[in-house]
Amino acid sequence: MHKIDLPKWNPKIVSYDFYLVIQKVLCGSLFALLGGCNNPLIPPSAPDPMSPVRVQTVVAMQVPVVRSTRQPATIIAFYETQLRAKVSGYVTTVNADLGDIVSPGQQLAALAIPELEMKRQTLLSKIELSAAEEQGAVAGVSLAEATVASTKARLEQARSELGSAQALLEAAEAEFQRTDDLVQRGSLQSRVLDEVRKRRDVGLAARAAAESAEQSAAAEVSVAESQRNAAEAKLKVAAVQTKVAKHELAELDVLIQYGQITAPFAGIVTKRNVNLGDLVNGSTEHGSEPLFTVSQLSRVRIQIPVPETDAPFIGPGDSVSVSFPAFPAEPPIQAPVARVARSLDPSSRTMVVEVEIDNPEGKLLPGMFGDAQIDLGTETVANLLPSQAIRFDQNGKAFVYALDEEHKVTVIEVKTGLDTGTEIEIRSGIAPGQVVIDSHLQRFATGQIVQPL
């Protein structure tokens, strides 16, 4: 009878049950050749497969730490503007190209807008016509004022004549009364009274004529004043028409000015989407292709999305260290937090944190990726576990295998926080001092008994 030496059971590689299955398969396969297997192949001192699994354990401990967070960072231009034309026209000049450095107010392109130029000439003619009408209205007002003055003079003359007629009438009336009294007493003949009566009647007629002349002069003054008011109103209309035409011209000049595409600030042309002779349709709607994109890169922003768990602890002035894979030999850039969004993005549950840094050489480009570490404030006490003691299920939820005094396993879901690379903060789920199973290949179930080493 041949004796076959099979590999000894190693509990760190396979379970004992699996080892027995392998042994039986090998024995059955070699039985015909070797005449069977000897029972002595089974180690007489093999452990009981029902015995508790031996595990390493660790204890959750409260440790003073300086809270920080490490997140991806992205460079963006300090300012970036997309330039579009508000009016339609043909491109007649292109003065800037991709990568050009531009200064504020520098012309990048110019459009020819024939219809607006024609409309401008029409408005200029309209202004000239309004100005001429305004001058005519001024002359009309002057003439009306002269007429008013003339009629007022005639009115004064009529009133003076009326006063004279009234005085003569009063003298004639007094003479008539005196003569009538003398005639009544017989001192004078009645024919003398008739002569005096005629002079009184002439005075009455003269006064009536003077009153009519006064009324006529007053009416002429009213007419002249009305004509003057009409002339002044016409002047106002002409002046307003001239003003409106000038405002229309100014508005049109603003539209024509939109045909001059200029740089809003000092920067670099990072996009150019226009060529000489292109017809620009004047669309300013969001999503339409800009003619130019100008970015300010002498100073850039670094945007860092911070997760919800760290967002409440970050504020302006916190220290940030940023390194860039594009410059592996250079030390990280140190800068303070410039501003925080104070609001979470609903899609990612992160808050944007911004850092500003000077970029005089222009080597930091928009879109460049970096790695940022933010110190979240003063030293705090955190409940830490080694990273390998924390497991994650298929949904990404963290859990640990907690042990009680009887070495019984309990699967507990935990909420994690600070990650130092070797240790992870446990914010909820277990208390400090809790014993949990350290790194192990086997999965455990609640209620299972294990043997701590």
For each residue, the residues with C-beta under 8 A, 3 or more apart:
1: 35 36 38
2: 34 35
3: 38 40
4: 26 27 30 34 37 38 41
5: 41
6: 23 26 41
7: 10
8: 43
9: 14 16 19 43 46
10: 7 13 14
11: 14 15 16 47
12:
13: 10
14: 9 10 11 18 19 22
15: 11 18 19 49
16: 9 11 19 20 46 47 49
17: 20 21 49
18: 14 15 21 22
19: 9 14 15 16 22 23
20: 16 17 23 24 42
21: 17 18 24 25
22: 14 18 19 25 26
23: 6 19 20 26 27 37 41 42
24: 20 21 27 28
25: 21 22 28 29
26: 4 6 22 23 29 30 37
27: 4 23 24 30 31 36 37 41
28: 24 25 31
29: 25 26
30: 4 26 27 33 34 37
31: 27 28 34 35 36 37
32:
33: 30
34: 2 4 30 31 37
35: 1 2 31
36: 1 27 31
37: 4 23 26 27 30 31 34 41
38: 1 3 4 41
39: 42
40: 3
41: 4 5 6 23 27 37 38
42: 20 23 39 46
43: 8 9 46
44:
45:
46: 9 16 42 43
47: 11 16 51
48: 51
49: 15 16 17
50:
51: 47 48 451
52: 407 449 450 451
53: 440 442 444 448 450 451
54: 450 451 452 453
55: 437 438 440 450 451 452 453
56: 437 438 439 440 452 453
57: 403 435 436 437 438 452 453
58: 385 386 389 435 436 438
59: 433 434 435 436
60: 383 384 385 426 430 431 432 433 434 436
61: 383 384 432 433
62: 381 382 383 384 432
63: 381 382 384 423
64: 379 380 381 382
65: 379 380 381 382 384 418 420 425
66: 375 376 378 379 380
67: 310 313 375 376 377 380 382 418
68: 373 374 375 376 418
69: 306 307 310 314 373 374 376 418
70: 371 372 373 374 419
71: 304 305 306 307 372 374
72: 304 305 369 370 371 372
73: 302 303 304 322 355 369 370 371 372
74: 302 303 304 367 368 369 370
75: 300 301 302 303 364 365 366 367 368 370
76: 80 300 301 302 303 366 367
77: 80 267 270 295 296 297 300 301 366
78: 296 297 298 299 300 301 356
79: 265 267 295 296
80: 76 77 270 293 294 295 296 366
81: 264 265 293 294 295
82: 271 290 292 293
83: 108 261 264 290 291 292 293 294
84: 283 284 288 290 291
85: 88 89 111 258 259 261 280 282 291
86: 255 258 282 284
87: 111 113 116 255 256 258 259 280 282
88: 85 113 279 280 281 282
89: 85 111 112 113 114 116 259 279 280 282
90: 111 112 277 278 279 280
91: 94 109 110 111 274 275 276 277 278 279 280
92: 110 111 112 276
93: 107 109 110 276
94: 91 97 108 109 274 275 276
95: 106 107 108 109 110
96: 100 102 106 108 109 263 269 272 292
97: 94 100 269 272
98: 269 270 271 272
99: 268 269 270
100: 96 97 268 269
101: 266 267 268
102: 96 106 108 263 266 267 268 269 294
103: 106 263 266
104: 263 264 265 266
105: 262 263
106: 95 96 102 103 262 263
107: 93 95 110 260 261 262
108: 83 94 95 96 102 261 262 263 269 291 292 294
109: 91 93 94 95 96 261 274 291 292
110: 91 92 93 95 107 259 260 261
111: 85 87 89 90 91 92 259 260 261 280
112: 89 90 92 259
113: 87 88 89 116 117 255 256 259
114: 89 117 118
115: 118 119
116: 87 89 113 119 120 252 255 256 259
117: 113 114 120 121 256
118: 114 115 121 122
119: 115 116 122 123 252
120: 116 117 123 124 249 252 253 256
121: 117 118 124 125
122: 118 119 125 126
123: 119 120 126 127 245 248 249 252
124: 120 121 127 128 249
125: 121 122 128 129
126: 122 123 129 130 245 248
127: 123 124 130 131 242 245 246 249
128: 124 125 131 132
129: 125 126 132 133
130: 126 127 133 134 238 241 242 245
131: 127 128 134 135 242
132: 128 129 135 136
133: 129 130 136 137 238 241 242
134: 130 131 137 138 235 238 239 241 242
135: 131 132 138 139
136: 132 133 139 140 238
137: 133 134 140 141 231 234 235 237 238 239
138: 134 135 141 142 235
139: 135 136 142 143
140: 136 137 143 144 231 234 235
141: 137 138 144 145 228 231 232 234 235
142: 138 139 145 146
143: 139 140 146 147 231
144: 140 141 147 148 224 227 228 229 230 231 232
145: 141 142 148 149 228
146: 142 143 149 150
147: 143 144 150 151 224 227 228
148: 144 145 151 152 221 224 225 227 228
149: 145 146 152 153
150: 146 147 153 154 224
151: 147 148 154 155 217 220 221 223 224
152: 148 149 155 156 221 224
153: 149 150 156 157
154: 150 151 157 158 217 220
155: 151 152 158 159 214 217 218 220 221
156: 152 153 159 160 217
157: 153 154 160 161 217
158: 154 155 161 162 210 213 214 216 217
159: 155 156 162 163 214 217
160: 156 157 163 164
161: 157 158 164 165 210 213 214
162: 158 159 165 166 207 210 211 213 214
163: 159 160 166 167 210
164: 160 161 167 168 210
165: 161 162 168 169 203 206 207 209 210
166: 162 163 169 170 207 210
167: 163 164 170 171
168: 164 165 171 172 203 206 207
169: 165 166 172 173 200 203 204 206 207
170: 166 167 173 174 203
171: 167 168 174 175 203
172: 168 169 175 176 196 199 200 202 203
173: 169 170 176 177 200 203
174: 170 171 177 178
175: 171 172 178 179 196 199 200
176: 172 173 179 180 193 196 197 199 200
177: 173 174 180 181
178: 174 175 181 182
179: 175 176 182 183 188 192 193 196
180: 176 177 183 184 193 196
181: 177 178 184 185
182: 178 179 185 187 188 192
183: 179 180 186 187 188 189 190 192 193
184: 180 181
185: 181 182
186: 183
187: 182 183
188: 179 182 183 192 193
189: 183 192
190: 183 193 194
191: 194 195
192: 179 182 183 188 189 195 196
193: 176 179 180 183 188 190 196 197
194: 190 191 197 198
195: 191 192 198 199
196: 172 175 176 179 180 192 193 199 200
197: 176 193 194 200 201
198: 194 195 201 202
199: 172 175 176 195 196 202 203
200: 169 172 173 175 176 196 197 203 204
201: 197 198 204 205
202: 172 198 199 205 206
203: 165 168 169 170 171 172 173 199 200 206 207
204: 169 200 201 207 208
205: 201 202 208 209
206: 165 168 169 202 203 209 210
207: 162 165 166 168 169 203 204 210 211
208: 204 205 211 212
209: 165 205 206 212 213
210: 158 161 162 163 164 165 166 206 207 213 214
211: 162 207 208 214 215
212: 208 209 215 216
213: 158 161 162 209 210 216 217
214: 155 158 159 161 162 210 211 217 218
215: 211 212 218 219
216: 158 212 213 219 220
217: 151 154 155 156 157 158 159 213 214 220 221
218: 155 214 215 221 222
219: 215 216 222 223
220: 151 154 155 216 217 223 224
221: 148 151 152 155 217 218 224 225
222: 218 219 225 226
223: 151 219 220 226 227
224: 144 147 148 150 151 152 220 221 227 228
225: 148 221 222 228 229
226: 222 223 229 230
227: 144 147 148 223 224 230 231
228: 141 144 145 147 148 224 225 231 232
229: 144 225 226 232 233
230: 144 226 227 233 234
231: 137 140 141 143 144 227 228 234 235
232: 141 144 228 229 235 236
233: 229 230 236 237
234: 137 140 141 230 231 237 238
235: 134 137 138 140 141 231 232 238 239
236: 232 233 239 240
237: 137 233 234 240 241
238: 130 133 134 136 137 234 235 241 242
239: 134 137 235 236 242 243
240: 236 237 243 244
241: 130 133 134 237 238 244 245
242: 127 130 131 133 134 238 239 245 246
243: 239 240 246 247
244: 240 241 247 248
245: 123 126 127 130 241 242 248 249
246: 127 242 243 249 250
247: 243 244 250 251
248: 123 126 244 245 251 252
249: 120 123 124 127 245 246 252 253
250: 246 247 253 254
251: 247 248 254 255
252: 116 119 120 123 248 249 255 256
253: 120 249 250 256 257
254: 250 251 257 258
255: 86 87 113 116 251 252 258
256: 87 113 116 117 120 252 253 259
257: 253 254 260
258: 85 86 87 254 255
259: 85 87 89 110 111 112 113 116 256
260: 107 110 111 257
261: 83 85 107 108 109 110 111 291 292
262: 105 106 107 108
263: 96 102 103 104 105 106 108 266 267 294
264: 81 83 104 294
265: 79 81 104 294 296
266: 101 102 103 104 263 296 298
267: 77 79 101 102 263 294 295 296 297 298
268: 99 100 101 102 294 295 296 297 362
269: 96 97 98 99 100 102 108 272 292 293 294
270: 77 80 98 99 293 294 295 366
271: 82 98 290 292 293
272: 96 97 98 269 291 292
273: 289 290 291 292
274: 91 94 109 278 280 291 292
275: 91 94 278
276: 91 92 93 94
277: 90 91
278: 90 91 274 275
279: 88 89 90 91
280: 85 87 88 89 90 91 111 274 291
281: 88
282: 85 86 87 88 89
283: 84 288
284: 84 86 288
285: 288
286:
287:
288: 84 283 284 285
289: 273
290: 82 83 84 271 273 293
291: 83 84 85 108 109 261 272 273 274 280
292: 82 83 96 108 109 261 269 271 272 273 274
293: 80 81 82 83 269 270 271 290
294: 80 81 83 102 108 263 264 265 267 268 269 270
295: 77 79 80 81 267 268 270 366
296: 77 78 79 80 265 266 267 268 299
297: 77 78 267 268 300 359 362 364 365 366
298: 78 266 267 358 359 360 362
299: 78 296 356 357 358 359
300: 75 76 77 78 297 356 357 359 364 366
301: 75 76 77 78 338 354 355 356
302: 73 74 75 76 320 322 335 354 355 356 357 370 372
303: 73 74 75 76 352 353 354
304: 71 72 73 74 320 352 353 354 355 372 374
305: 71 72 345 348 350 351 352 353
306: 69 71 310 311 314 350 351 352 353 374
307: 69 71 310 311 349 350
308: 311 344 349 350 351
309: 417 427
310: 67 69 306 307 313 314 374 376
311: 306 307 308 314 340 344 350 351
312:
313: 67 310 376 377
314: 69 306 310 311 318 337 340 351 353 374 376
315: 318 337 340
316: 336 337 338 339 340
317: 336 337
318: 314 315 336 337 374 375 376 377
319: 334 336 337 374 375
320: 302 304 334 335 336 337 353 355 372 373 374 375
321: 332 333 334 372 373
322: 73 302 332 333 335 355 370 371 372 373
323: 327 330 331 332 333 370 371
324: 327 330 333 364 368 369 370 371
325: 328 369 370 371
326: 368 369
327: 323 324 330 363
328: 325
329:
330: 323 324 327
331: 323
332: 321 322 323 373
333: 321 322 323 324 357
334: 319 320 321
335: 302 320 322 355 356 357
336: 316 317 318 319 320 355
337: 314 315 316 317 318 319 320 340 353 354 355 374
338: 301 316 354 355 356
339: 316 353 354
340: 311 314 315 316 337 351 352 353 354
341: 344 351 352 353
342: 351
343: 351
344: 308 311 341 349 350 351
345: 305 348 349 350 351 352
346: 349
347:
348: 305 345
349: 307 308 344 345 346
350: 305 306 307 308 311 344 345
351: 305 306 308 311 314 340 341 342 343 344 345
352: 303 304 305 306 340 341 345
353: 303 304 305 306 314 320 337 339 340 341 374
354: 301 302 303 304 337 338 339 340
355: 73 301 302 304 320 322 335 336 337 338 372
356: 78 299 300 301 302 335 338
357: 299 300 302 333 335 364
358: 298 299
359: 297 298 299 300 362 363 364
360: 298
361:
362: 268 297 298 359 365
363: 327 359
364: 75 297 300 324 357 359 368
365: 75 297 362 368
366: 75 76 77 80 270 295 297 300
367: 74 75 76
368: 74 75 324 326 364 365
369: 72 73 74 324 325 326
370: 72 73 74 75 302 322 323 324 325
371: 70 72 73 322 323 324 325
372: 70 71 72 73 302 304 320 321 322 355
373: 68 69 70 320 321 322 332
374: 68 69 70 71 304 306 310 314 318 319 320 337 353
375: 66 67 68 318 319 320
376: 66 67 68 69 310 313 314 318
377: 67 313 318 380
378: 66
379: 64 65 66
380: 64 65 66 67 377
381: 62 63 64 65
382: 62 63 64 65 67 417 418 425
383: 60 61 62 425 426 427 430 431 432
384: 60 61 62 63 65 420 423 424 425 426
385: 58 60 389 390 400 423 424 426 436
386: 58 389 422 423 424 438 439
387: 390 419 421 422 423 424
388: 438 439
389: 58 385 386 400 436 437 438 439
390: 385 387 398 399 400 414 416 424 426
391: 398 399 400 401
392: 396 397 398 399
393: 396 397 399
394:
395:
396: 392 393
397: 392 393 413
398: 390 391 392 413 414 415 416
399: 390 391 392 393 411 412 413 414 429
400: 385 389 390 391 411 412 414 426 429 430 436 437
401: 391 409 410 411 436 437 444
402: 409 410 411 412 430 434 435 436
403: 57 407 408 409 410 435 436 437 450 452
404: 407 408 410
405:
406: 449
407: 52 403 404 449 450 451 452
408: 403 404 447 448 449
409: 401 402 403 437 444 445 446 447 448 449 450
410: 401 402 403 404 446 447
411: 399 400 401 402 444 445 446
412: 399 400 402 429 430
413: 397 398 399 429
414: 390 398 399 400 426 427 428 429 430
415: 398 426 427 428 429
416: 390 398 419 424 425 426 427
417: 309 382 424 425 426 427
418: 65 67 68 69 382 424 425
419: 70 387 416 423 424 425
420: 65 384 423 424
421: 387
422: 386 387
423: 63 384 385 386 387 419 420
424: 384 385 386 387 390 416 417 418 419 420
425: 65 382 383 384 416 417 418 419
426: 60 383 384 385 390 400 414 415 416 417 429 430
427: 309 383 414 415 416 417
428: 414 415
429: 399 400 412 413 414 415 426
430: 60 383 400 402 412 414 426 434 436
431: 60 383 434
432: 60 61 62 383
433: 59 60 61
434: 59 60 402 430 431
435: 57 58 59 402 403 452
436: 57 58 59 60 385 389 400 401 402 403 430
437: 55 56 57 389 400 401 403 409 440 444 450
438: 55 56 57 58 386 388 389
439: 56 386 388 389
440: 53 55 56 437 444
441:
442: 53
443:
444: 53 401 409 411 437 440 448 450
445: 409 411 448
446: 409 410 411
447: 408 409 410
448: 53 408 409 444 445
449: 52 406 407 408 409
450: 52 53 54 55 403 407 409 437 444
451: 51 52 53 54 55 407
452: 54 55 56 57 403 407 435
453: 54 55 56 57
